[in-house]
Amino acid sequence: MVCLLVVAVLAGGAFYASRISEQAPKVVYKLSLQQAAAKAQEPLLVNINTATAEELDDLPEVGPATAQAIIVYRQGHGMFHSVDELEEVPGIGPATLEKIKPFATV
């Protein structure tokens, strides 16, 4: 008798689970596969004139303190005219600038 009860409960659970899975949400893609592939090939570029501290923190060799220093420098001196101007920010030297350059833009 207990076995029949267990089988009934398990069968009911399996039926319920299969009905739920039929109503799974459908995913709508806004990009074609080709557009997504092309976008994946684009390098990460951070605009140093508009980036937030979190976005600047994504740059190589830039941590939270350096990201904040970039923002403070930008607020005090205006927009950067070139990525090379980052060397004027305290904490960014020539070696760090070379690592940042491929990923930064103005």
N, C-alpha and C positions, 0 to 999 in steps of 0.2 A: 504494500500500500504506500509506504513512504517513497519507494522507487517511482511509482506512478506520479506522485505529487512532485518530486524533484524533476522528472521528465517534463511534466506540464509547465512548471515554472520556467525551466530552461527554454522550452519551445516558445513559450509566451514572450520571454525576453528576446529571443532571436528574431521573432516576428516583429516585435516593437522596434528593435534596432534596424531591421531591414526597411521598415516603413520610414523611419527617421532619415536614413541615408538617401532615400529617394528624394527628399526635400532639401538636399544640400544646396547651399547658395551657389549660384552660377557666377563665375569670374568673367568680367568684361575687360578686355584688353584695349587700351587706347592707342597702343603702338603696334605696328606690324612687326613680325619677327625680324625683317631686314632693318627696320628703324631701330629696334632694340639692339641688334648686333652692332650697328654703326655707332650708336650712342655709347655702348660698352667700350668701344675702341678709343673714344675721346679721352685724353688725359684729364686728370683732376686739375682744374685751374681755379685758384682762389683770387678774387679781385681784392687786392689789399686796400683799395679805397672804400670799399663798401662792406667788407667782411666783418662778421661779428667776432668776438673773442673765441668762441667755440670753433668757428670756421678757420680762423688763423691758427688755432691750436692743431689743426690737421696738417699743417705744413711741416716738412721735416725740420728737426732741430728746434722747433718752436713749441714751447710749453705754455702753460697759463700765464706765467709772469712775462714772458716775451710777447705773447699775444696782447696782453694789457699794455705793455710798453709801446707796441706798434699803434694801438688805438690812441693812447695819450699823445704820442708824437704826431699822429694824423690830426688830432683835435687842435694841437698847438701850432702846427706848421701848415695846415691845409692838406689838400690832396697830394698824393705822390704823382710825380710826372713820369717816373720810370721805376722799375723794380730795383734798380741799382741804388736808389735813394734809401732803401732799407738799411744800408750800411750806416746811416746816420743815427739809427735807433740804438739806444744803449742795449748791449747784450748781443748785437748782431755784428759779427766781424766778417772778413772776406771769405773764410772757409764756410761759415754758416750761410752766407749769401749765395754761394755757388750751389749749395744743396737746395736752397729755396727756389732759385730762379726757374727751373723747369716747371714748377707747379704754381707760380704766381703771375699775375697780370695786373695791369692798371686800367 
